[in-house]
Amino acid sequence: MKVLEPLSEFTSTFIYSDISNAKRKEKTFSFQLKYQNILKNTDNVLRNTNAVFLYYNHKLPLSQSYPFYFYKEKIKESFNLNLNFFDIEKFPLSHIVEHKQVQFIYMQTWYDIPKTDINALFNNLNIKFPNAKIVYLDWFAPTDLRIASLIGEKVEKYVKKNLLGNFEQYKKATCGDTNLTDYYGNLFSINQETVHNTLPVNFHKKVILGANFLTSPFILNQLQSTISNAPQHKKTIDINSRLGGVKAQGWYGEMRRLASQSVYELSNQYTVSQHGTLNYSQYYNELKNSKFTFSPFGYGEVCWRDYEAIMTGSVLIKPHMNHMKVEPNIFIANETYLPVEWDFSNLEEVFNEHINDNKKQTYLRKNAIDILTDYIKNEEFIHFFEKTIN
């Protein structure tokens, strides 16, 4: 079973009523990136910029890179920084001349880039941009900081899209790479190597919490509209749980199968949308028609489905997130979502308590979408950006 995720391409087709404007902006971003990738003389572009963004061309890191493009003119106006964007895998770093005028480099890499490649990359960046401060954007799904030991001393700032609420937790060893592998590995008696990621001294002072999937091209553009005021039609599906990953191996597959089974047990009493494959348009329409959406963890705690549920007016049910920091915080227990135990043991109890409480459902939906729209209205990304340069 597979659920198609959004943003599989820059120009993915979506089904929102006012999608044309969002698609136009998304295509513009895609075109600019592709255009700059084929420039014959990258140095000519660099001479006219004092801030470089080296993005990794994939749908997941796109949610971090896109807001820099979206707010490019505001950044230029407010901070006198002229950003230009380059695909890090195609950027001719070894062939360009020195550019002393560049003040900042924002960069992303693939999550398992080898240590030798990291060292070579940073050495070349320091040679070609000797006066630039480097800001690394960690777009990885898990909360761990596995790459910090490799680059922590090389960067000025380190942006993470979600963090453990207690930074001291990063000092603890885990079974497997993350806190999730640790919990679910133990739950399902899966043997895993103990991992202890060491952090550079005072690394916590460099870490900045950034936005999550909220700032992806599609969601960011859609939140310019008055989604929170959209009328709610009658929903005929009680709970949506069309989960992928049920055939996966290891802790992730075990967790997903347990989640799927936990929802299936509700199907004798309620209308449950669970099995089969949909394209994204069908899936999104189904979410709009669902009173509740169950969103267990993926490889990290925060999922596309969390934001999709909120955007479609479906009440989010999710394993509790009180150990996390997310910006903006859409995970306020019983205020923006309904928390359940990590082993889903109380899913039925929580669902039964709220299925007929229309007033509480409305309260949760409004609180959640208002947090997203307020982030956009107040241009919170600009406040975040200021932290990256100070």
N, C-alpha and C positions, 0 to 999 in steps of 0.2 A: 504493500500500500504506500502510495506516495502522494504528498500534497505539493503542488507546484508553488514555489516561493516567488515573491515579487522581485523585480530588478534583476532578472536573469540576463538582461542586456540593458544598455543605456536606453534603448528605444522600445522597451517592453510595452505591450498593449495592456492598458488597464480599463476599467469600466466605470469610473466615477462620472457623474453627470457633467461635470465641468472639467473633464480631463484634457481638453484641447490645449488650454493654456499651460498646464503642467507638462504635457508632452512636448510642447514647443520649447519650453525652457530646458527640459531634459535633453532634447536633441541639440539645442544650442551648446550646452555643456559638452556633449559628446563630440560635436563638430569641432569645437575649439581644441579639445584634447587631441583629436586625430590630426587636425591641421598642424598643431605645433610638433607633433611627432614626425612629420615629414618635411619640416623646414630644412632646407639645405644648409643654412648657416645659423645654427643655434646661438652662436655668439652674438649675432645681431639682436636677437630677442633679449638675451641676457643683459646687454648693455643698457637696455631701457627698463630694467627692473632692479629692485632692491630687496625682493623677497621671492624665493623660489619654492614651489610645492612639487615634490617628487612623489607622485601618487602611485599606488599599486592598482593595476587595472583589473578589478574583480568586484563583484556586486557587494560583498560584505564591507571592505574598506571604503567603498564609495560613500557610505553613509557618513564617514568622517571627512572625506575630501570635498564633497559637494557643497557644504555650507560655506567653505572658504571661497568657492566660486560664486555662490548665490549672493554673498555679502561683499563681493570683491570691491565694488565701488564705495560702499560704506566704510570698508577697511581703509581704502585709499584716502577717503575724505577725513576720517577720524584720526588715522595714525601715520599718514603720509607713506604708506607702504603699497607698492605696485606689484601685486602678485602675478606670477606666470606659472603655468602648470605643465609638467612633463611626466610622461610615463617613465618610471624609474628603471624599468627593464630595457627601455629603448633610448634612454638619455645618454648621449655620447660623452660621458664624463671625462674619459681619458683623452679626448681629442679637443676639448675646449680650452681656451686660454684662461688666464687668471682673471677673476672678477672681484676686485676688492670692494666694490660698491655694494655688493649684496650683504644685507644685514642679518637676514634670517633665512634658514632653510627648514621647511616643514617636510617631513618624509615618512613614508610607510614602506615596509618590506613584507615579504612572505613570512609566515609565522615560524617556519623551521629553517630559516636561512643559516647556512653553516658559519661557524666562527671565523674561518679564514676569509669568507666572502664579506662578513661584517667588517673585519679589520681593514681589508683592502678598500672597501667602500668609504669608510670614515677617513682613512688616510688620504684618499683622493679628494674627498670633499674638503678636507682641511687645506690641501694644496691649492685647489682651484678657487675656493672661497675662504681665504685666510681670515677674514673679518666677520664671518657669519656665525651666528649662534644657531645651534641645531635643535629643533624641536621634533621629537619622535612621537608618532601617533600609533599607539597599540590598539588595533582594531579587533584583536583576537576574542573569540567567544568566551573562553574561560576567564575566571577572575585572577588566575595566577600571574606572576610576573617573571616568567621563565627566561625572558630575554634580557632582563635588567642586569644580570651579572656580566653580560657581554657588552652592553652599550651604556650602562648607567653613568660611567665616568666620562663618556664621550659627548653627552648631550646636556643642553642647558635646561630643558624641560622634557617631561615624559607624560604624554596624555593617554589616559586609559578610559575606555568608555563605560566600564563598571568596575567597582572596587569592593573589597571586603570592608565592612564598616569599621572593624577593629584592625588597624594596620599591624598590630602585634601578631595577628594570625599568620602573617606572611613569614614569620620566623619559624613556624612549626613545620615539621615534616609531614607528608601525606602519603598514603598508599595510592600509588599512581600519581599522575601529574597535578591533580587539582583536588579541591575540596569535594567536588562531586564524585570523582573516581574513588575518593576515600570513603565517602558515605555509602554509595551504592555498591562498591566493591565489597565492603564489609557486610552489607545487607544481603547480598547474594553469594557470599563466601567465595569470592573470586580472588585468587592470589595475584598480587601486583607488587612490583618493586617499590621500595620506599624512596621517595623523592624529597630532597631538601634543597630548594632554590635559595642560594645566598644572595643577599642584596648589598650593594655598595654602602659604605658609611654615609649616613644622612641622605640616603636616596629618597626617603619620604618627602623631603623638602622640595624635590624636583617634580613630584607627581601632581598632576592636575586632573580632576575629573571632568571628562567631556561628555557631550550628548551621545545618545545611543542611536537606534534606528530612526528616531524622530527626525533626524536631519538628513535622511535619505532623500533623493530628488523628488520622488513621488509624494511622500508624506509631508515634507516641508512645504511644497507648493500647494498641496491640498489644504493645509492648515491656514492658508491665507483666506479661505472662505469661512462662512459662518456654520461650520459643521455642528457646533454645540447647539444651534437653534433649529436644526433640522427636525421635522416631526418624526415620531416613531410610529411606524405602521405595525399592525398586529403581527406578531411573530408566531410561527407555527412549529418551530423546532425548539424543544426544551433545552437541549444542551448539544453543543458542537464539539466533537473530539475526533476530527479526521486527521489522525496522527501518522507521520512517517516514522521510519526507524524501527518498526516492529520486527523486521527480519534481520536487523543488525546483530553483530556479535558483541560479546563482552558486556560490560556493565551498562552501556548505553542501550543495547538491545533488550537486556533484561528489564531495565527501568521502563522503557517504552512499552514493552509487553504488559508489565504490571499496570501501567497507567491505562492502557487500552482495555484490559480486563476489568479494571475498577469502574470504568464508565459503562462497559457492556452490562454490568450487573444492574444498572439503572434502567435498561431497555425494556424490562417487563412492565414497568409502571409509566415510563415517560418516552417521549419521542427523542431518539438519539441519532444524530448524524455522525457516522463513524467509519464505515467501510467503503472501499471503492476509490477510484481515481477521478479527480476533477481537473479541468483546466482552471487557470487562475480566476477567470471571469465567473465561472460557475461557483468556485470556492468562495469568492468574495460575496456573491449574491447570497450564498448559503449562510455566511456569517451574519449578513444583514437580517436574515430571517431567523436567527438563533437568539433566544433569550439569554443564554449563558454560553460561554466558550471556556473549555478546559484546556489549559496551556501548561503542561508539565515542562520541566527543564529540557534543554537540548544538550549540546556539549558545554554550554554555559547556561547561566540562570536566565538571562534575558533573551527573549525570542521575538521574531517577527510577529508571531501570532498575538503577542501581548498588545502590540500597537494596532494590529489589524482589528482585534476585538473592540478596542476602544474607539477606533475610527468608525466602526460599523454600528456602534451602539449596542454591543453585546457585552453583558456583564462578565468580567474576567474572573475565573477561578484558577488559582495557581498555588503551587507549594509556597509556603511562607518565605518572604523575602526580607525578614527583619535583620538579616546578617549583612545586607548589601547597602551600598551607596550607588544611586543612579541619578542622573541629572537630565531632565527634571524628575523628581521622585513621583512616579505614577504608582508606586507600590506601598500605599498606606493601608494597612490592614483594616478591613471593614469600612473604609472610607472611599477607596478607589477600586479595590478588588477584594475578593473573598479568599482568605488563605486556608490551605489544607496542609496536613502533615506531609513530609517528604515521601513517606511510604503510601500515601493516599488512603490511609486507613479510615479517615473520617470524611472522605469525599461525599458519601451518601448522606451522612448526617448534615453536613453543611448545605448540600443541595436541597434536601428536603425542607430545611429551615427557611430557605429563601425563595423557593420556586413560586409560591403564591403571594409573596410580599412585593407587590408592584411598587409601592412607595419606596421601599429600600432599593429596588432595582433602579428606579429613576434617579435616586440619590447617588448611587454608585456611578452610574453612567455619566451624569452631569459633572461630578467631581473629577473624574478621570479625564474627560475631554477638555474640561476647562483648564486643567494643568498644562495640557499640550498647547492649547491655543494661547494661553497666557505667556508661555515661553516664546512664542512667535511674536505676539503683540508687543511684548516688552523688549524685543530684540536681545534676549539673554545671550545669544551666541556672541554678540559684540562684547559683552562683559567677560565672557569666557576668553575670547581672543585677547583681550587686554592682559589677562593673566599670563599668556604665553610669551609676551614681549617684556614683561616687567619682572 
